[in-house]
Amino acid sequence: MIYLEPRRTYDEAIIGTNEETQQIIYDYDKLIDAIMNKLQTQDDHISNDEAYEMAVVHIDHNIECMRPNYKHWPIIRRDTDDE
């Protein structure tokens, strides 16, 4: 199974695993919160809006874009996704 790194940041967003496909499942909103928390801990001058935007961009450009490269890349589940 592939975990997002650093695990101390991202593990709090894990909501399960797909044992059939050997993929970790992360909740999108919890990932946003974890990234925002890390950003604002590193720099307390970052507003919530800025941190949110930075978190969305990070997920889109640094996490989701890796999916084609790995067969068992983690699943990022959004509330709007079907079970």
Secondary structure as the mmCIF struct_conf table of DSSP 4:
data_model
#
loop_
_struct_conf.conf_type_id
_struct_conf.id
_struct_conf.beg_label_comp_id
_struct_conf.beg_label_asym_id
_struct_conf.beg_label_seq_id
_struct_conf.end_label_comp_id
_struct_conf.end_label_asym_id
_struct_conf.end_label_seq_id
BEND BEND1 GLU A 5 PRO A 6
HELX_RH_AL_P HELX_RH_AL_P1 ARG A 7 TYR A 10
HELX_RH_3T_P HELX_RH_3T_P1 ASP A 11 ALA A 13
STRN STRN1 ILE A 14 ASN A 18
TURN_TY1_P TURN_TY1_P1 GLU A 19 GLN A 22
STRN STRN2 GLN A 23 ASP A 27
HELX_RH_AL_P HELX_RH_AL_P2 TYR A 28 GLN A 42
TURN_TY1_P TURN_TY1_P2 ASP A 44 HIS A 45
HELX_RH_AL_P HELX_RH_AL_P3 ASN A 48 HIS A 58
HELX_RH_PI_P HELX_RH_PI_P1 ILE A 59 ILE A 63
HELX_RH_3T_P HELX_RH_3T_P2 GLU A 64 ASN A 69
TURN_TY1_P TURN_TY1_P3 LYS A 71 HIS A 72
HELX_LH_PP_P HELX_LH_PP_P1 TRP A 73 PRO A 74
STRN STRN3 ILE A 75 ARG A 77
TURN_TY1_P TURN_TY1_P4 ASP A 79 THR A 80
BEND BEND2 ASP A 81 ASP A 81
#
